[in-house]
Amino acid sequence: MNSQTMNTKQEKLEAFGRLLDIMDDLREKCPWDQKQTLESLRHLTLEETYELSDAILQNDLQEIKKELGDVLLHLVFYAKIGSEKESFDIADVINSLNEKLIFRHPHIYGDTEVKDEEEVKQNWEKLKLKEGNKSILGGVPKSLPSMVKAYRIQDKVKGIGFEFHDAEDAWKKVDEEIQEFHAETDLNKKEQELGDVFFSLINYARISGINPDSALERTNLKFISRFQKMEVLALEKNLKLADLSLEEMDVLWEEAKLLQ
């Protein structure tokens, strides 16, 4: 594998400056770029973020590079619109970030001592409260997908010590919630209990060092790949999946597993 020579800091700054110049040109001369607003870009930014997520899960470094560029374009675009509103520009965005990073890393830029990553995360949450956040959970975006939101909620409260002692204790909670789910007969209450099962299982995964969202997405991709192989096998055998019994489809499923 050929290694690529990395750019110097000056070359990186020049590349970023060129991007800012291009953004100015597009905003001034391109009809599509001229029409965009903070609101119109929002859903496109979410799409680009998910495309970056896909590339990361596939460990496709060239695709990651491409998708990072798309996300970066959106960040610069938002800052450009902010400057037109005379509210903020890209330098304000970066300077604000710089100050926040310095403030939240007193073990690097101050005299605070930490022994491990966990103490860093605990200090981070305490410092956020000092910045004026009224709740540890105040920074969790409302629009996050449910599984990601549950993970972030749990990770944040862990920062102030609200956490099971170990994964074994967390699994006992999973068992307890599953039993309550099975025992419930009212549909509405059963839905609530299922939510508790998911929340406790996500918590167990997190404490065990597993990202449940990544784990589920890898399973989704594996299922899609295997099912599509099953469809190909059926086509090769002149069979229609919809006409097969579950037992017959299981045979094809096992064949498809061997092809992965």
Disulfide bonds with the S-S distance in Angstrom:
none
